[in-house]
Amino acid sequence: MEGCPDLSCFRTSLRNTHFLLYFEKYLKDNFCCENLHFWLEAERYKTFQEDTFLRKANYIFRKYIKPGAVCEINIDSELKKSLQTQMLSPDASLFLPAQEAIYQIMETDLFPKFARTTLYKECLKEYSKSLSSQLQPDSTTTFAWFCRRIDTPGLKIQCLCAVGNGTRAWGGSNTGSIFIWDVENGNIFKELKGVHAKRITCLLSVNDYVWSGSEDSIINIWSKNGELLKSFQLNDPILTFYKEKGGDLIYVGTTANFQIWNPLDYTIVNQLEVGPVIAITTDENGLWLGTDQNITLLDKTTYEVLDQCKAHNRPIKSMAEINGTVWTCSDHASICVWKYNNNKILHVTTIDRHEARVWCLSSVGSKTIWSGSFDTNILIWDQKAYGLLQRIQHHTDTISTICEVDDGVVWVASHDKSISVWFYSTF
């Protein structure tokens, strides 16, 4: 089909998110999606740090290769024995022979069958449509690959956080319930029903504990396994939490003020009447607050205002810091980039590529910003050139939150009552 010749080549198609979504659906319908899932996980495995090889290799081996594995792939017994021997001292090339064997199965058997289906024709048609959109990426490289979809139990997940060094993910819902998932398999570990009376707005992992905040004005403190340890009633609805990496304090934004908490004794050490504080981030210059339509920069020690400016014409929804710049989004379709220089907050650029209000921003890895919108798109941005690296069309409703739950793994929640899991390239 004209307009998308890259999808007729299997090798290049594996780098195309649009193709992977349709191909995975075909494989799932034909009860053989373990082939694609293994290939993707083996691809991701190559990007891990050497000190994590043993743990990650064992997970992949147990899931896909061990005889009787829940997602056992079809490779010959000699290759399985070889892999089992090499498991004692795994390196980055461990799964290459098995990956190549599965690649051959997909390229010579599964892909030709898929290419004869109406689903493949639909894939080409939709991909061709996307090429004419204003959201067409500036880059032809794929930086994120679809891993799996997790259906949430009829609820909209509003916020996510990673817990336990990326082994678990917590999600807060619109009905006040919390869900805890195992990151490796996407299964629910525990459901905490109705633990807040209203929508949960924020979750934060603090050492071995998790903080949850809600529009019911309550902060709950949980063990990492989901036992309620403490509960604090505030005067105002809680909008956001933030903890600086390596920092000792917890920053809390409410509809009325900005609070600084000591997590060791759960005391409020300072409070500023600057609400509503909707978003918080930090950089080397200080504390950045998103307060309605404005951004405010505070000194981290004295909490004095260093500068303030109007950032958007509508309330700010989210902020993200990456390599000396702060990105903001609001209830319209623009993203703004800022930096602090010569005692002033300076506007760097405005990005108008979403088609509707932008709900969330997240810095992923060290080089990209991900944004999610009411237009249902996930966009991946180059933090230096501000170009659009990739557009992901997967969900059918608003993107509510984006969270990097582990190295190379991002979870995206949507109001379509699902979470999509993505592997990303650290390039």
TAUR-V898106 format. One record per residue. BURIAL is + if it has 9 or more other C-alpha atoms within 8 Angstrom, else -. Layout:
burial:BURIAL
burial:BURIAL
//
This chain:
burial:-
burial:-
burial:-
burial:+
burial:-
burial:-
burial:+
burial:-
burial:-
burial:+
burial:-
burial:+
burial:+
burial:+
burial:+
burial:+
burial:+
burial:+
burial:+
burial:+
burial:+
burial:+
burial:+
burial:+
burial:-
burial:+
burial:+
burial:+
burial:-
burial:-
burial:-
burial:-
burial:+
burial:+
burial:+
burial:+
burial:+
burial:+
burial:+
burial:+
burial:+
burial:+
burial:-
burial:+
burial:+
burial:-
burial:+
burial:+
burial:-
burial:-
burial:-
burial:-
burial:+
burial:+
burial:-
burial:+
burial:+
burial:+
burial:-
burial:+
burial:+
burial:+
burial:+
burial:+
burial:+
burial:+
burial:-
burial:-
burial:+
burial:-
burial:-
burial:+
burial:+
burial:-
burial:+
burial:-
burial:-
burial:-
burial:+
burial:+
burial:-
burial:-
burial:+
burial:-
burial:-
burial:+
burial:+
burial:-
burial:-
burial:+
burial:-
burial:+
burial:-
burial:+
burial:+
burial:-
burial:-
burial:+
burial:+
burial:-
burial:+
burial:+
burial:+
burial:+
burial:+
burial:+
burial:+
burial:-
burial:+
burial:+
burial:+
burial:+
burial:-
burial:+
burial:-
burial:-
burial:-
burial:-
burial:+
burial:+
burial:+
burial:-
burial:+
burial:+
burial:-
burial:-
burial:+
burial:+
burial:-
burial:+
burial:-
burial:-
burial:-
burial:-
burial:+
burial:+
burial:+
burial:-
burial:-
burial:-
burial:-
burial:+
burial:+
burial:+
burial:+
burial:+
burial:+
burial:-
burial:-
burial:+
burial:-
burial:+
burial:-
burial:-
burial:+
burial:+
burial:+
burial:+
burial:+
burial:+
burial:+
burial:+
burial:+
burial:-
burial:-
burial:+
burial:+
burial:+
burial:+
burial:+
burial:+
burial:+
burial:+
burial:+
burial:+
burial:+
burial:+
burial:+
burial:+
burial:+
burial:+
burial:+
burial:+
burial:-
burial:-
burial:-
burial:-
burial:+
burial:-
burial:-
burial:+
burial:+
burial:-
burial:+
burial:-
burial:+
burial:-
burial:+
burial:+
burial:+
burial:+
burial:+
burial:+
burial:+
burial:+
burial:-
burial:-
burial:-
burial:+
burial:+
burial:+
burial:+
burial:+
burial:+
burial:+
burial:+
burial:+
burial:+
burial:+
burial:+
burial:+
burial:+
burial:+
burial:+
burial:-
burial:+
burial:-
burial:+
burial:-
burial:-
burial:+
burial:-
burial:-
burial:-
burial:-
burial:+
burial:+
burial:+
burial:+
burial:+
burial:+
burial:+
burial:+
burial:+
burial:-
burial:-
burial:-
burial:-
burial:+
burial:+
burial:+
burial:+
burial:+
burial:+
burial:+
burial:+
burial:+
burial:+
burial:+
burial:+
burial:+
burial:+
burial:+
burial:-
burial:-
burial:-
burial:-
burial:+
burial:-
burial:-
burial:+
burial:-
burial:-
burial:+
burial:+
burial:+
burial:+
burial:+
burial:+
burial:+
burial:+
burial:+
burial:+
burial:-
burial:-
burial:+
burial:+
burial:+
burial:+
burial:+
burial:+
burial:+
burial:+
burial:+
burial:+
burial:+
burial:+
burial:+
burial:+
burial:-
burial:-
burial:-
burial:-
burial:-
burial:+
burial:+
burial:+
burial:+
burial:-
burial:-
burial:-
burial:+
burial:-
burial:+
burial:+
burial:+
burial:+
burial:+
burial:+
burial:+
burial:+
burial:+
burial:-
burial:-
burial:+
burial:+
burial:+
burial:+
burial:+
burial:+
burial:+
burial:+
burial:+
burial:+
burial:+
burial:+
burial:+
burial:+
burial:+
burial:+
burial:-
burial:-
burial:-
burial:-
burial:+
burial:-
burial:-
burial:-
burial:-
burial:-
burial:-
burial:-
burial:-
burial:+
burial:-
burial:+
burial:+
burial:+
burial:+
burial:+
burial:+
burial:+
burial:+
burial:+
burial:-
burial:-
burial:+
burial:+
burial:+
burial:+
burial:+
burial:+
burial:+
burial:+
burial:+
burial:+
burial:+
burial:+
burial:+
burial:+
burial:+
burial:+
burial:+
burial:-
burial:-
burial:-
burial:+
burial:+
burial:+
burial:+
burial:+
burial:+
burial:-
burial:-
burial:+
burial:-
burial:+
burial:+
burial:+
burial:+
burial:+
burial:+
burial:+
burial:+
burial:+
burial:+
burial:-
burial:+
burial:+
burial:+
burial:+
burial:+
burial:+
burial:+
burial:+
burial:+
burial:+
burial:+
burial:+
burial:+
burial:+
burial:+
burial:+
burial:+
burial:+
burial:-
burial:-
//
